[in-house]
């Protein structure tokens, strides 16, 4: 007993000693974050402050070692956690414990039209980032799909600002639940890859606010994003990474952003602008890979020695620097110094299941004549799979989103696993696309070289197709330059590598032909009338083959819908017919290319509607193995005031004989307006899971926001009184019912 008492006394004395040694406020997680920030700031030297506003390596910034404030580690994003790279190289470092889960590309996520899938995605990838000790995930991307040629569309969430806004918010929240910041990119107007560092976008305010900004605004205000990445292009002749209008006026001023503005890698070009216009952290400048290399690259960053010199010479004060450091410290306290953050997890079974579920909900059944799909595995003897994308690994390549995946189930493997010994699954190459398979030192290890001529490859495929019950062609684009790939745009809408010839030949040889298009972009399908079934397969990541097989064989009933229009021709896209894509070079000898977005707000289906164009497949389109009957939509009142909401509901019945899910879409039409408005705009959607024969109601709340346009003279959103229509639709080209109402 005596011993216990003396031990207790010793313990209490030690506690008192610790208490007496006061904990600095910035280390006290119990204190308000702003108090901690001010305390840390007051302890930092000028050089320490300069150090935290620029990188120290390819993906990290230094923190304040003297004060125990940790480094900030960033990672790509947005489909999985990038492999570790060497300190100042893009090349992978060769670690053996950094092979990640590859999730489906963001176009696929958008195609689920299911915010729950976004939350699952964000939470899962956030857990992977956290496990890998990353503080900032460089994603998600929400640049609007303006042209199908943009090489990076696969990393974004489609053409519609409302859809992208609804989908980005849960992703951001899911990531940040792990104490990892989501860095929403690329802010803003980065809608193409060609000339990405030198394109000066000219766009009117109405288009900017209605089309290109809403998803960023939602990510910031509703998602509470802790970071945002400036884009490469210019706007109003100023690079976006240090653009006064985008960063100071809109992001901080109008939206009240309190997170950190991170430059895109190599997107900073001017010290004074970066200092004054709100860039907080500079990454990727002058380092090997993007622009030029230098031995002491990091000291030469715009926000490094040149900044210090400006301060020391008195040309610039320290007010801006303190503001930047506050933002960086806020980021650190929210992430690396957040004692409550969980530990994350990596390559878990739960992550495989998440990747699989998201993929299964995102695959879009574009066409299905004569119920060609699903394939009844037990009733077929022989299936022939044709096409390079049936075997090519797609997680490697495409630019900064390239991954080193722990595993990737190729479509052919997925199909073989699913079918087992129920039927023979034979494979023919059909065409040779890009046989290479390496990105930044990550090698697929696949040997895809094939020297046969196109005629030989087609002859072989046709010969095999003739005797098969089903032919599944799996092609599309890939992650090589000028396909779905960063830093270059596509040359045209057509499928590359002579695939159209292969598909046509197969269609002649076998009427049970299914085409699976793997891409993040719309492609031309000149053979569409000859092919009974077409599936949009996206880039599906690690679980690709399993996802595709489950849909093709009907274990999963497809429920994805297109997040962008498949135009009938490139000329049917506003950016190409009316806009100045890819920009017009200046005659003053500068490298800048000006590009006016003359199509204005008429992007995607808004353009097709306005010009009465019939797309190949419209925005919002997607079939199911069952069918749905829409009842008559009703509104709970005939008029509303700007402060009220009107509720529209519509019963939807699954009239087929199997369970399925339908994405019910709500578009708003302003019947009469003082300004030109789109024929209709998406303002609501809901995904209903319906058992065979079941009926459920889709319910939408329509508020002032859904009725407003951006008045660029008054610089505010305006909802004009008058008549409106709520259109209930299965796609942008398939309106099933409408209800009229009035805004008083
Ligand atoms: C890309 C960013 C990416 C960064 C870091 C840039 O080239 O545009 O999206 O996050 O590199 O890899």
Boltz pocket constraint, residues with backbone or C-beta under 6 A from the ligand:
constraints:
  - pocket:
      binder: B
      contacts: [[A, 76], [A, 77], [A, 138], [A, 185], [A, 264], [A, 265], [A, 400]]
      max_distance: 6.0
